[in-house]
Amino acid sequence: MIKKRSQSRLRSDLRLHSSPEIVPPLPSPDFLPYRANDPPSPPPPPYSKKRKNKLSNAPPPLPPKETNDFTLDTNLDSMEGIIDYTVLPSHTADPGSPSSGVESSAASGLGSDGSSLHHEQYGLYTHTSPLFHDPFRPSTHGTKRKLIAGHTFDGRKISPKTLVPVAQGLNDGRDKDGDNPALWRPPESWAVVDKEGEDSMTAQDYSSSDESNVGRHFHSNGRKRRTRASMRPDCSPDSGMYKIRIYRANNTYHVVSIDMSVTVAELTPQLNKKLLPDPKAEVHRLYLKERGRERVLAQTEKPASIVRRRLEQAGYDVADGLDILGADDIQFLMKFVYKSNVLGPAEEDLNITDFEYIDLAGRSLKTVPVLLYSHTESIVSLNLSKNPMLEIPLDFIQACTMLRELRLSNMAMKKVPQSIRHCSTLYRLDLSCNRIADLDDAGLDAIPQLRYLKVQNNRLEKLPQYFERLRELHTLNISNNKFRKLPAVVSKISTLVDLDVSFNMISELPDDIGELKKLDRLILVGNRISKFPDGCSGLLSLRLLDCRRNNISDLSTVCMLPKVTTIMADHNAISALDVSFGPSLTSLDASHNDITQLTLAPGPIGTPYALTSLDLSYAKLSSLDGLALSHLTSLRELLFNFNSIRTIPDSIGDLTELRRLACSNNRLYALPASIGNLKKLEILEAHNNSLPELPATIWDCSSLLVMNMTSNLLGGFGDPLSSNSALVRQGGVERKVSAGSISSRSLPPLAYSLEKLYLGENRLSEDVLHPLLLLRELKVLNLSFNDIQELPRGFFKNLAHLRELYLSGNKLSVLPSEDLHQLRELRVLFINGNKLQTLPRELGRVHTLTMLDVGSNVLKYNINNYEFDWNWNSNPNLLYLNFSGNKRFEIKPDTSKVNPGRNQLDRRSLADFSRLSQLKVLGLMDVTTTFMPNIPDDNEQRRVRTSLSEVNGMAYGIADTLGQSLTTFDFVKPEFRERKNEAIFAMFGRSTQQHSHPNVSKFLHDHFITVFSQELDELQKKGGSIEDAMRRSFLKLNKFLHDYLYNRDPRKASTASASGSIHNRNIIDLAPVRCGASGIVIYLVDRTLYVANAGNSLAVISRQGTAELLSTKHDPFERSETARIRAAEGWVSPKGLVNEECDVSRSFGFYTLLPIVNARPDIVVRPLTELDEFLIIANQGLWDHMPYQTAVDIARSERADPMIAAQKLRDFAISYGADGTTMIMVIAIDSLFKSPAMRSRQPTVASLDDVDAFVTRRRRKDEIINRDISRLDSEVSPPTGHVALVFTDIRNSTHLWEVNAGMETAIQIHNQLLRRQLRLCGGYEVKTEGDAFMCSFPTTLSAIWWCLTVQVELMNEGWPLEILECEDGQEIRDSKGNLVSRGLSVRMGIHQGRPLCEPDPITHRMDYLGPIVNRASRISSSAAGGQIMCSADVIRELNATIFGTEERTEYSDMQPLQAIEGIRRLGVEVIPVGEVKLKGLEVPETLSLIYPSALIGRKELEGAETHPGTAVSRVPFDVEQMRRIAMLCHRLEALTSGRIFRPTPVRKGSTTKSIEEEEHDSESNPQHFYANPDILLPALEKASDTELMQVLDSLSLRIENVVTNLAVKRISAMSSTIGSEISRRNGGGLDLVTLQTLLKFLSPLDPN
């Protein structure tokens, strides 16, 4: 109260000294003020201090003696000669223009009557006094200024605190000292209100009860009036009425109905009538709260438009009723609050203890707290982010003499506060995450010591020129803006050390960027840059370059920078890494590029490269250059995962400093023996290759800690006796010791170092496990999915340090018990998928055990017989226990007679889980339990599964890992809505512990069904599709989750539309409010899948063995998601995090990021066919470590039992590096196409008419040397009798091998595809010759199915860039725009008959001979690339079986149903060719072409001729590089004549020298030879590969001749010197210097 009176007294004194002669011009009675959205308008001039009329609903008046000093006459028509009409606002002024915004300000102050509310528009009053306003509130264009004649002020260029020049002639009020009191201005912190600063708005055209007015309309509803769907007006969304909930300060609300064009200024009078019953109430303003921040809405902003935009950004559609959603509780997204213009929280609520480093972020401050004014000299760092203030008082800034850091982020500012420029001591300024469009008027160059400037996530398109005057600027972050090119002024900031321009739209860098001589760090992530200009060579101080996710194709310029140490260039367009590394480069990440060749120029003699880390993963390398590797002797980390490399060169052994070698997911069939030289190697990752054995020298790796050999073809672990370390010297003679005589002194080095060994999915048996007993330090051992039937005796005795043991998927029938107690540190034991019938009692002695999986065995024992068999109560520390899949296992209490030593309670407790108080996951699927009370409850801290593993006749399985805590919940609902044709499978949660909470996942798990059922029922009322219901369910569930986490009262209106069960409990813990969860839901209706997902939980379907993704991974790095995030005022960090917080772009939760991160799902509708086999649903734990196709192949190998398939995927995910919570579901959807009698969990054979066609046999292990192929179905037996033969060949393959560097990788992709489809379609590979295949099929339609499938799949392969940019592999579209050709083009020919069948004596494979084979070969030769040529017999079978246009043949009934279904699904088009005379055959053949329906456009290409010599490839032959070689050749040729070649200088502007002058210059300096190099070279822009090769060959020959000529001349010049030296010595020996000189000149002539 004291402060209130003091302010009022101060204001009354000021009013007494105001000049009564200065009267503002009056407004038109019906004038409506507007304010532009962009900038704050200029402040009122200091001379315009005028009195205000007392308004009926204005703030409390001053004492009577100070009010109503005069009465205004507003009759403008009677004021001719009194006022100047030229300064009055025009009625037709454009409110959106800057000028009209200023001129219309005359309306702010007085109205035509006293009934309308007039708000203070530029300041915020304190308490109830109308005399002070918030100095941070920007002024609007509603302020009228008296301008100097001839001067116009642009409101967009003037800050609210800018001083405006005073008009001449306004000095009549000068006092006796000659000072004009009107020119005096109080400090900004006083927040003195000028009369022109008040708001004035007229509402006479708007009525709450009149909805028929033309133009802008609004309608208000009372607090208790509910808005329902039936109230929705029948009008278009853009022109209809929008219902919006406006809250009071006490959290009650009022619903208004307005259209899209109503502004805050127009809405305010209505809010005053409804929400301010007291006309003397203090000034109120409309605030918007969202994303943890609060701001005052400008008078020209349109609330309905804001609501619509936010709802759309949050994922809602027009069909969801955007016009009525605002009437519901949407506080999870945004909240309008109409409240008092107070200065903010009380001082005691600020809780400031340290006045040096002050953090006031998100405190709803409208002004700087008064408390800070007395400590301004102590403030060093001030954080005012996420507050609604838009200005900082100038006197406060000037008083902060020690201020070094100022943070003003997330404040919705469109202009930089003008007072900041006066902070001369500022070092760091953060203006990020605002709406700043330019910095022209910020005046940042006035801050002399500014070093760090962050303006990321704004709307900048350019930088002002004064930036070059920032002489101390050290760090500049302009990422996530709208730059299309790097501002030129950036290159002029010579002091710049750190520059971040990521996530803009920059397509090229200026050449003068090299002027940044001090630049140390350059971040270019997420732009569109295609190359580095030559000027980048001037970045002499650059150490870190991050250019990820661009279109860069060449790194040679930046790799040679003298000080660069780290280059991150993944996800670019690099195809050939042909570089030479600079002297300081230590780390290069070139992963996720289509690199097909790696060539390194040798470094300086005697100085090895400094490179220590090289990442070439996810490229298209087919081999490694051994010479290149030999130069990288300093490497410590080498990664080339996910390539097509078959061998590692022996030079890998020269990398003696190597610590990590990652070569997983390649096609390696051997590791070099030199790997034993890597004494410092710590991690070896070679999983998912085709290694049949390990070199014995692996035992010599004395530092190896982790070895991952999962998913290979290993038959053993290598003989330690054959390594050098196993040789013992005795009496000077080396001898080998036997395995039994190996003592601790003679153990190989690996036995003392290896801690983690992963050998899952190999061919290991119990006979080869003995070498593992030497590994005494093992902590993790994974032997899952091998051929182990029993463990050797004493196996656990020497593995006492084991912590994790994985033995899943073997054939174990007994777990050895004698040494189990030795595993004193064992925590994880996975023995699922075996043949165990009992568990030994000794397992209970492993007290450290926390995770046990014994699922999918054949357990059948009495759990109450604890004296002999294991009972879980013996291990009370268990966190994870899984019995699922043991159909014969029973859990029931002991019903026998009570023994004297045990009571009934003890017997019952053996079947109870109550002792497992820490249990998090309990799996009891398919387990029989007769005592239900013993099953613990399923809650947020525990997941319990007790259902059957069958849903609507479909078998399914689930497997998971726990991680550090329970974060993911699965959900399965059979017979959804009591309908037998519906089912739901769902998964909610996150795989990582960060930003995860079980309460979030559990809530989604518990309530999705309720919400989804309601939305499906609403479809009958509202209309729409199932996709609409799924989208609305995700969005509504996200809203309910918000209410649940924030402990909202369920009785409030916000939950009126939700079911009571959703809000039947409150939660106090606020830990999960910043967490989130990914979600995926599979809704099955009949034979149609509806897949909805938000986040990184994905679903993949197996279509006859081919993986097909059915969902979308919402990655912030994806350009479409990045654009959506930016449109919602969010940003993506270089780490790939949204607003530096969240790693997914869509998710449940994360409400502080809404609507940037929303729960709108991507929905896929997928009709099922008979070719669809099973569905995999998994979270990030699987998909981050396993490709989709690999997952399908692994699951398909166990598709007879989905439970085992899921467990196998989980175990492999662990082996591949998955950490945290991994959850996987496998659903056998092929059961939908089987009769109930055929549905079973047993292995089934495809339903074929001709069983012999697809009869499989057990493959011999030595026949399969490819890991990917070995996972597929066994190859069919060699067809005999009547067979179909297919020949294939690649078009222009010979030419491609000669000129295209990507051919080596392409041929591996081609071979892998053809062999894979042979297994899936039931074909037999006879032989290959080069790139040609000869295949046989038991039926004709199988052959046709295979050919059609291969032609379609060739279009989808990941071909190297060199192939895609040559003429033989480039994309071709037909006249309708359909893609019909991409990558290698393969011709095919099909013929059928009875050839002579004989096994090949060398290969032992079936071979085919005779006329049928010759004719099939000639038919293939008659086809062009991409065509399938068929004989008349083949077409006859096709017409009879598929089209039904001919009579059925004797073989029609043998055609497999799978092939028939596959052909019909692909579609086939037959194009008759006619009778053709085949080469070497007497009888002509009637031929026809067949195409898949999707590729029928290839028919248009039949007449096109192909010339091998015109295959253009821009990748291996760069024209610019060719010109540089030519320039080198010209220079060398000029040197042979003793001259220096120089190109003719390019003249800019007018010519200053004549040709004669130039010739005179040449004559004056005869050593210089001037010429235009362009005339010495042929035109290369349109040259073919062959022509470029000819030019390159010519240049290389010329260079070689020139070098030889120069060497001979040099030797001849020295011959006389050498001869005289020899003569002088009279036969004496030459000294060392002379010999070295001779050697230097003779060595180039040595051909070797």
Salt bridges, closest charged atoms under 4 A:
ASP30 OD1 - HIS91 ND1 3.81
ASP69 OD2 - ARG51 NH1 1.94
GLU103 OE1 - LYS144 NZ 2.81
ASP154 OD2 - ARG156 NH2 3.33
GLU196 OE2 - LYS50 NZ 2.91
GLU198 OE2 - LYS52 NZ 3.75
GLU211 OE2 - HIS219 ND1 3.23
ASP238 OD1 - ARG308 NH2 3.58
GLU266 OE2 - ARG216 NE 3.25
GLU290 OE1 - ARG310 NE 2.65
GLU294 OE2 - LYS289 NZ 3.55
GLU294 OE2 - LYS339 NZ 2.75
GLU294 OE1 - LYS366 NZ 3.32
GLU301 OE2 - ARG295 NH1 2.91
GLU312 OE2 - ARG308 NE 3.22
ASP317 OD2 - ARG1031 NH1 3.49
ASP317 OD1 - ARG1160 NH1 2.80
ASP320 OD1 - ARG1031 NH2 2.67
ASP320 OD1 - ARG1032 NE 2.67
ASP323 OD2 - ARG232 NE 2.99
ASP329 OD2 - ARG1048 NH2 2.53
GLU347 OE2 - LYS3 NZ 3.74
GLU405 OE2 - ARG407 NE 2.98
ASP438 OD1 - LYS415 NZ 3.23
ASP440 OD2 - LYS462 NZ 2.80
ASP441 OD2 - LYS415 NZ 3.80
ASP445 OD2 - ARG469 NH2 2.83
ASP498 OD2 - ARG521 NH1 3.02
ASP520 OD1 - ARG543 NE 3.19
ASP534 OD1 - ARG1524 NH2 3.80
ASP546 OD1 - ARG548 NE 2.72
ASP570 OD1 - HIS571 ND1 2.66
ASP594 OD1 - LYS620 NZ 2.92
GLU637 OE2 - ARG660 NH1 3.17
GLU657 OE1 - ARG659 NH1 3.07
GLU657 OE1 - LYS680 NZ 3.07
GLU685 OE2 - ARG660 NH2 3.39
GLU734 OE2 - ARG729 NH1 3.23
GLU761 OE2 - ARG1267 NH2 3.92
GLU761 OE2 - ARG1271 NE 2.94
ASP787 OD2 - LYS1261 NZ 2.87
GLU825 OE2 - HIS801 ND1 3.70
GLU825 OE1 - ARG803 NE 3.58
ASP853 OD2 - ARG1210 NH1 2.63
GLU867 OE2 - ARG902 NH1 3.86
GLU890 OE1 - LYS892 NZ 3.31
ASP894 OD2 - ARG902 NH2 3.30
ASP938 OD2 - ARG943 NH1 2.80
ASP938 OD1 - LYS1002 NZ 2.27
GLU940 OE2 - ARG1065 NH1 2.97
ASP960 OD2 - ARG945 NH2 2.84
ASP970 OD1 - ARG943 NE 3.05
ASP970 OD1 - ARG945 NH2 2.83
GLU982 OE2 - ARG977 NH2 3.05
GLU982 OE2 - ARG979 NH1 3.29
ASP1006 OD1 - LYS1002 NZ 3.24
ASP1006 OD1 - HIS1005 ND1 2.77
GLU1015 OE2 - LYS1036 NZ 2.68
ASP1017 OD1 - ARG977 NH1 3.84
GLU1018 OE2 - LYS1021 NZ 3.91
ASP1028 OD1 - ARG1031 NH1 2.97
ASP1043 OD2 - LYS1039 NZ 3.55
ASP1043 OD1 - HIS1042 ND1 3.29
ASP1043 OD1 - ARG1048 NH1 3.33
ASP1049 OD2 - ARG1051 NH2 3.14
ASP1069 OD2 - HIS997 NE2 3.66
GLU1108 OE1 - ARG1103 NE 3.55
GLU1108 OE1 - ARG1166 NH2 2.99
GLU1121 OE1 - ARG1124 NH2 3.27
GLU1121 OE2 - ARG1146 NH2 2.96
GLU1129 OE1 - ARG291 NH2 3.37
GLU1129 OE1 - ARG293 NH2 3.19
GLU1129 OE2 - ARG435 NE 3.07
GLU1129 OE2 - ARG459 NH2 3.34
GLU1141 OE1 - ARG1074 NH2 3.07
ASP1143 OD1 - ARG990 NH1 3.09
ASP1162 OD2 - HIS1114 NE2 2.72
ASP1162 OD1 - ARG1146 NH1 3.78
ASP1172 OD2 - ARG1166 NH1 2.83
GLU1173 OE2 - ARG1196 NH2 2.76
ASP1184 OD1 - LYS1113 NZ 3.45
ASP1193 OD1 - ARG1316 NH2 2.53
GLU1198 OE2 - LYS1208 NZ 3.49
ASP1201 OD1 - ARG1241 NH2 2.33
ASP1211 OD1 - ARG1210 NE 3.16
ASP1230 OD2 - LYS1234 NZ 3.81
GLU1263 OE2 - ARG1260 NH2 2.36
ASP1268 OD1 - ARG1271 NH1 3.43
ASP1273 OD2 - ARG1196 NH1 3.17
ASP1273 OD2 - ARG1199 NH2 3.29
GLU1275 OE2 - ARG1405 NH2 2.92
ASP1289 OD2 - ARG1387 NH1 3.00
GLU1325 OE1 - ARG1315 NE 3.03
GLU1353 OE2 - ARG1103 NH2 3.94
ASP1368 OD1 - ARG1291 NH2 3.97
GLU1371 OE2 - ARG1382 NE 3.54
ASP1407 OD2 - LYS1327 NZ 3.73
ASP1433 OD1 - ARG1436 NH1 2.72
ASP1453 OD1 - ARG1448 NH2 3.02
GLU1485 OE1 - ARG1415 NH1 3.02
GLU1505 OE1 - HIS1507 NE2 3.73
GLU1533 OE1 - HIS1530 ND1 3.88
GLU1533 OE2 - ARG1598 NE 2.92
GLU1558 OE2 - ARG1547 NH2 2.67
ASP1561 OD2 - LYS1553 NZ 3.36
ASP1574 OD1 - ARG1523 NH1 3.51
GLU1581 OE2 - ARG1523 NH2 2.95
GLU1621 OE2 - ARG1624 NH2 2.74
GLU1621 OE2 - ARG1625 NE 2.88
ASP1631 OD2 - ARG1625 NH2 3.54
